[in-house]
Amino acid sequence: MMGYCGCRNTTIATKAENTRMIDNPVQAPDPASDPPSAQAPSLAGIINLDKPAGLSSAAAVNRVKRLLPRGTRIGHAGTLDPFATGVLLLLIGKATRSCEAMMSLPKRYETTIKLGAGTATDDPESPESPSPPDSIPTLDDIRGALRDFIGLIPQRPPVFSAIKFAGRRACDLARQGNPPALRPRIVRVDAIQIIRYDWPLLELRIDCGRGVYIRSIARDLGRRVATAGYLTQLRRTRTGHFDIADAATLEQLQGGIRQFLQPMNSGAPIPA
């Protein structure tokens, strides 16, 4: 799954609020009247969020942004598609400086691939097109095909992705009926473990580096065994040492951010 580093400022003063301050320059706002979050000391650190399905990474950041003190910077280190779930690292305050380093941490995914069919987006976000094989691939067929996906491999990103092509996002071009011819890129896949195979569903555990599209693995694996394939489920279970078992839900964060805030030196060095 390709990552994107996004940082946002949480300043939420509205135009109307600014107008009131200009219209009443003599009367300074009373700090006691501000919400408690506005007076809280600055925060800095990393939140290991278990992103739910149906929510984009940017929307998850916005949800948490509302819980932070006014003016606190927040970003995420590695995009998860809306249908995907799992570890989404939120970088708070000074930790946003480590975005690039955090995105380079190794990742682990657990995914379900449906063989014998494909979709335009290589995931469940678009209609399925059946592509039945002449014969159902055996477990040995799957094992043999997967060996070619381990190591430094060329991988073509999905056309429905945020990759830029001629200055525009590939997904925007694809939605307009002009899917771009994206070039393969070299990515690193460290290991692939078969968890379960019961045609047409294949469950995998994948350890990989930065920039890997799990959707592309599903698509290309289907073609390798003379059919098609797409993701029906994707869960990021680890980024670096941040594990899904220790991740907080959005509901838990509503009860207070600080107890889930991990120190900045817990993931990657923070640039000066």
N, C-alpha and C positions, 0 to 999 in steps of 0.2 A: 504494500500500500504506500503509495507515494505520500511523503509528508510535506506540509506547508507550514512555515513559521509565521504566526500572526500575532502582532502586538497591538494592544489598544489602550487608550487612555480612558480612565473612568470618570473624567470630569463631566458632570451631568447638569450643570447650571443651565437653565433655559433662557431663551431670549427675553421672556417676560421678567425673569428674575433680574437679569442684567439691566433692563429698563427701569425697574423699580429702584435699583441702587443709583442709577444716574439721576432719576427724578427726585431722589431724596438724598442728596450728597451730605447733608449735615448730620443725618441720623444714621450712624453706623449700625450694621446688623448686630444683634445680640448673640454672642456665641452660645449662650445658654439655650437659645431657641433652636439651634441646629440639631438635627438628629444625632443620636449617639455615634453613629458610624462616621460622621463628619469630623468628630473630635478625637477619634481613635488614633493612636500612634501609627506611624507608617508600618506597613507590612512588607516582608520580603521572604521569598521561599518558593517551594514547589508543592503543588497539590496533585496527588495521584487520583485522578477522577475516573470513575467507571462510567463512561458515556453510554447513555441508553440509545436504543434504536429509535429511528424516526426523528433524530435531532442532528443538525449539522454541527461540525466542530465550532464554527463561528457562533452558532446559537447557544451552544453550551458555554462558551466564553462569556457571552452576554448575560446569561443567567447568573453566573458566578460574579460577574462585574457588579451587579446590583447589591451584592452582599459585602463589598469592600469599601473601605474609607474613600471618601471623595478624593479624586486626583491620583489614585493608585493605578499604576500601569499593570496590564495583564496581557498575556499572550499564551499561545499553545505551541507545543513542539511536536508537530507531526499530525497532519489531518487524517481523520477517519471519515469515511463516507457516511451519509445519513443512515443507511441500513445497518452499518457496522456498529459494534459495541466494544467496550473494553477500555484499556489503559489510554487515557489522554492526559498528558502532562501539562498542567497549567503553571505558567511561570509568573510569579507575582513580584512587583517592585523591581529591585535590582536584579533579580533572577532572570528578567527578560534579556539581559545581556548575554546569557548563556544559551540563547535559542539555537544557534547553529551547532554548538557542541552537543546539546541534548538531542537534536535531530539525528546526529551521527551515531547515537548509541544503538547497539544491536536490538532487534525486536523479535518477538515470538507471536505467532498467530495460530489459532485453531479455526479451521474452516470446513465447510461442507460444500462439495462440488457436485452438481448434478450433471451427469454425462448423458449423452443421447439427445441433447437439446442445447440451444444457445439463445442469447438475447443480444440486442444491439448494444447494451451497456455492459454486458458480461456480468450482470448481477440481477437481482429480482426486481429492479426498478423499471424494467421494460418488458413487453410481452415475450413469451417463450416461443421459439420456432423449433419444432421437432427435427431431429437429424439422426434417425435410427441407423445403427451400424449394420453391416451384413452379418456380423457375429458379435456377441457380447464379449468385450475384453475380459480376460481372466485376471486373477490377482497377480500372476506372474507377468502378464502383459503390462499391468499398471506399474509394477515394481521396475520393470525394465525401462519403461518410458520415463519414470521419475528420475532415473539416474542422470538423464541428460539435462535436468533442471538444477543440478547441484554444482556449486562452484561459481566462477566468474562466467556469466552467460549473457548473450545478447537478448534483450527483451524489448519488444515494441509496446509502448504504453497504449492503453485503451483510447479510442478516439473520443470517448466521453470522459475526458479528464481535463484538468486545469493547465495542462502543458500548453505553453505558448507556441503558436504557429503563425508566422508572418505578423507578429504583433497582437494576435488575438488568441483567446482561449480555444483549444481544440473542441471542447464540448459545445461552445457557442456556434462554431462553424458546423458541427455535426447536427445540431438541432435545426439549423437552417437548410439541411439537406446537402451540405458540402463537406463531408467528413475528410479531414486532411490525411495525407499520407505521412504519418509520423515515422521517423527513423528509429530503428532499434538502438538501445543504449546498453552499455555494459553495467550489469548489476551483480550483487553478490548474494548467493543463497548458500547458507552454511549447512543446513540439514533439512530433510523432509522425512517425516515419520508417518506411516499409514496407521491411523487409529482404528478405522473400520471401513470395510468395503462390502456393500450390499447393493448390487446394481439396481438403479442407476446412481446411487448416492455413494460418495467417497469422502470420508472424513480424514483430514490431514492436520499435522502439527508442523509448522514451518518456522525455521529460524533463519533470519536474513538480515542484511544490512540496509542502509538507507536507499530509498528510491525504488524499492521493489513493489510492483503492482501484483497483488495476489490475484486480482481479476485476470491479469494477463496469463498467469500460470494456469488458471482454470481453462481459459480459452485455448491456450497452446497445448495443454495436456489432452484436451478433447480431440484436437486435430491430430495429435501424435498417435492416438489409438483409433484413428479412422472414424471419428464421429465429431461431436461438438461438446462443449462444456461451459458452465457458468456457475458463479457463486450463488448459493442460496442462503449462506450464513457466513459471517466473518466476525471473529472476536480477537482483539489484540490482548494477549494475556501477560505480556512483559515488554518493558522498554528498559534496557540496562538492567539495574537491579530492582526497578519498580515493578512489583508483581500485582496481578489482579486481585490476589487474596487480601492485599492491604489497601485496595482502592476504596475511595469514599463515593457514595452516590450523591446526586444533587439534593435528595431529601435530607441526607445526613448533614450536608454543608449548610442547610437552612438553620440548623441548630447551633452553628458557630464555626467560623473558618479556622480559627487559631489552632484548635486541637488536631487538625488535619494538615497543617502547614509544616512541611519538612524543611530542614536547613538547606541553604544554598549549596553547601559543599557535599550534599548527599548524592548528587547526580554527576555533575561535570564541573570543571573549574569555571569560575566566573571571571570574565575578562576585566581588567582594571579600567 
